[in-house]
Amino acid sequence: MQVFTCISQRRPSASGDIGTHGPVDEAGSVEIGYGLAAPSRGQGYGSEAVAAVTGWLLSQPGVRQVRAHTLTSNAPSRRVLEKAGFTHLGLDGKPTADGGSMGTSRV
C-alpha cells in the first residue's frame, strides 16, 4: 500500500490524500482511493491527483489497470474519475453505463 499527501501550491497545507488499497494483483490490477478536505473540494485538486497517480501507476512494471470504487450517488467523485480517463465497469469488469466500480487500463 502506498499513500501520498496532496498539498496545494496555493495554500501550504494538506488538501487530502490518495493511495493504493493494496498490492497489484495477479491480473495487473491495483485499486486506488482518495479523499480531500472540505475546503479543497471543487477546485480540481482531486482530478489532478487521480490523473497523476494513475499515470504513475500505469507506468510501473506489471500494472495493467487502475481501479477505484465510488457510490453511484457520489457525482463529484465520479466526475473526478471520469476526468482522469476512468470508465464505469460492471461486476464482470466490462464497461457499463452506470455502476459503482470504475477503472482505466494501460493503452
URTAGI-V544151 format. One record per backbone hydrogen bond with DSSP energy under -1.0 kcal/mol. CO is the residue of the C=O (numbers start at 1). NH is the residue of the N-H. Records with the same first field share a line. If there is no record, write none. Layout:
# URTAGI-V544151
CO->NH, NH
This chain:
# URTAGI-V544151
2->20
4->18
6->15, 16
11->13
13->8
15->37
16->6
17->35
18->4
19->33
25->28
28->64, 65
29->25
30->67
31->21
33->19
35->17
37->40
38->41
44->48
45->49
46->50
47->51
48->52
49->53
50->54
51->55
52->56
53->57
54->58
57->60
60->63
64->106
65->30
66->104
67->32
68->102
71->74
73->75
74->78
75->79
76->80
77->81
78->82
79->83
80->84
81->86
82->85
87->103
88->96
90->93
94->90
100->70
101->89
102->68
103->87
104->66
